[in-house]
Amino acid sequence: MALDIANILPREAKTLLELNIDPEILTNLVIKELYLHGKDVPRKIAKRLKVNTEIIQGIISELKKQELVAMVGGTGMGDDYQYGLYPKGVERAKNIQDRDAYIGAAPVCFDEYIKVTNLMLSESKKNFRINRVMLEEKLNDHTGYKDVLFQIGQAVCARKPAFVYGFPGNGKTFLCSSVVKLLPPMVVPYAVEIGGQLVRVFDPSCHEILETFDTDGFDQRWAVVKPPLITVGGELTLDDLEVKYNNKYGCFDAPPQVKATGGVLLVDDLGRQRCSVEEIFNRFIVPLENKVDYLVLGGQRMQVPTDEIILFSTNLDPMKIVDDAFLRRLPYKINVRNPNIQEYTDIWSNACKKLGLTFDPENIKQILEIYKAKKHALRAVHPRDILNIIRDRKRYLEDENVAITAQEIQEAYDIYFVTELTLLDTIE
């Protein structure tokens, strides 16, 4: 069955009452918009706040009665009348700005956020199937690692967390990032109002609007997005997993595990954070087991959905950074191993094609002999990097020959696998 987003997304509110938020919040947003732009027309303000124009027109009419706003020009065509702030309105705007600098889409109320989000998650699980055929179709450009892809597919189908480990350079981050290709779209509000405070949920750095969905007639305060991918790495602290104030946007920011709802949260480079793996794990126990998290804002404790696929990725020795309790709660442990010779060959061949170089099986024999002599292990990233060095050499020499020589392979290998990085300060 197909996922019917139209039956989940709220319809456009036609009245202030239907918006279901404190009218003062919207009034303050209108005042700040006029303060920011100097003068404006209601339909443009409505578009930026993502609410019906008639609602904005009604708020402006009330502000006119309070002598905070005046008509300052226009074409004489209804919605095109321009309005600006009286001095009294400017003073009011400054006072609002001092305590609430948020500019953007009007928020939805917390209860609606929970209701719509949970409904979307429920319908996604019920009506969107993930299977092997779908994985092979979506990840058909992924060379090799069929066994690893099979394991990843199982975890995603079950929507369960996974521990992904292996040596650096084998594509763990790329593989984990590809998981979102298997997931359905998600709906997220631009902002949520909680106890008079605004929390930004939509993040343009990780939420991409699904342009194929026609939002006409629906509540524009909600965005239909591709499944989000949120990546946190070595910079992660426990504080980052709480609601934090964002000075840039003048409001609070939802933490990554909330923004990732319906998608993938990748905790990359596990073991390199400034807090211990045990602390990170303890913080994630509730989201992992219950698909919810408990956050605090203004002294108010709230339960929010965090129903996403959580992937922990590391290139450190797993047994040195995690214990049995950690691994027991992660049913899937996926080793992104070193490529075998056939996989390495396939990766080399694909890289040659992308770089405009000629694939020659003899080149594989040549480089494998070097690997064996140097006692280096194969990595999935090596063909791309070595072939890039070879292509750079040809460009530098203005060599239009796209065939790869044994000398070029040896030189590229020696550059890439430098055996000793040291500064010499001696006189011969």
Disulfide bonds with the S-S distance in Angstrom:
none
